[in-house]
Amino acid sequence: TLTYGELKLKMDDFSLNYSYLKGKRCAISTDSRVSLAIYLPCVESLSSLIFLQPKDCTDSDLCDFYLKSNIEYRVVICNDEIIVESLVDTQGEMKSDDSSHWLLATSGTSGTPKLALYTLKSLLSSSIKDLSKGKDYIWGVCYDLNRFSGLQVYFQALSSGSCLVIHTSNDLFSETIKFYLNCSVNALSATPSYWRKLLMTPISKELNLKVISLGGEISDQPILDGLSSVFRDAKIVHIYASTEAGVGFSVKDNLEGFPLAYIESQSSDLTLKIIENELWIRSNRGASALLKEGLNMDIDGYINSGDLVEVIGDRVLFRGRSSGTINVGGNKVIPEEVERVLNSLKFVASSKVSSQKSAFLGALVVAEIVLNTDNLPSQLSSAEIKKLASTHCRNKLESFKVPAVIKIVESIDIGVTGKMLRNNLRNL
């Protein structure tokens, strides 16, 4: 454990020992969430720019990032051991100024990861600074802190004086939940994929959660209903955010999507619009630039989110990513749309839809499902369960969207960002 007072002493000590980092551009590299939580304020107190180096970046991408952002030092942290490496050969494109900047890597789910440039002010803009309420919350960390979503949880805890609980072990998922339970964690922020996995862990029902936050993926009605039924006293919020656009908006009515009124309202902080079924966002909380390539921004300052949406009545529903469609004989299939249908079955806890190459159609739609054993029809074989799922899809979807293959699996893999891994198709 570490108190805020002890953290301040570490910052003072770090400033004395590494004073030569003042005004420098620094990358932070560590495999430990705890080490990053402790030393991030230390490095930030000196440097003019911080690059939060993700664990899963290739050496080639890292070298490119260092060059583009003119990183001068790499601070490697392992437990309490600090190694500072000088990168004297970097002659980057990024110009120097007097402002403090942060570089965050995008998730790379739609291609090569990019670097988003932020100021500390914009990163803190959505944090609620209320010490009187913050003392009542104990936040569990489900994301890596070197990603945008993890950093938001970190800043929220620090801004409001909340306790932050970080699990350091690579134990089974159930052991992580047990750790949160033992530490009296009452606030969690995670992706819908993470929450589905949590709901399938029996011990999770013992958590006394006050705040549940979802983000990073589509929060469909089944996951919102599932969380509401288990954690009846928790405030459930799904947050729309991205590394490029920052924190956009939050929805607190326990319904999927968001009110159409959000599109129609105008504010200095945030405005939204829909062009050809894609959501565009303009916010003063977003990244000021992308390194390696520019932001997909129009002349009015709106960023193309790449998220497909559909307006139904007074609601705007998320349908998927424009970059993730599957081409089946010239017809486009959005994986998330098919997953939404599968997840609506009571005996399906979670699902993943991917593509499989086809000589005739270009691609086939294939699905993996994890069963909810509490709601499983009795005395049905695997073949009969798959047939039920397939029939349900045929009743809800156009024929080309119906999975050609459905496989029952024990779990669906999620990556370091907490999002579902879509490119690792199992042998079906």
Secondary structure, 3 states (H helix, E strand, C coil): CCCHHHHHHHHHHHHHHCHHHCCCEEEEECCCHHHHHHHHHHHHCCCCEEEECCCCCCHHHHHHHHHHHCCCEEEEEECCEEEEEECCCCCCCCCCCCCCEEEEECCCCCCCCCEEEEEHHHHHCCCCCCHHHHCCCEEECCCCCCCHHHHHHHHHHHHHCCEEECCCCCCCHHHHHHHHHHCCCCEEEECHHHHHHHHCCHHHHHCCCCEEEECCCCCCHHHHHHHHHHCCCCEEEEEEEECCCEEEEEECCCCCCEECHHHHCCCCCEEEEEECCEEEEEECCCCCEEECCCCCECCCCCEEEEEEEEEECCEEEEEEEHHHCEEECCEEECHHHHHHHHHCCCCEEEEEEEEEEECCCEEEEEEEEEECHHHCCCCCCHHHHHHHHHHHHHHHCCHHHCCCEEEECCCCCECCCCCECCCCCCCC
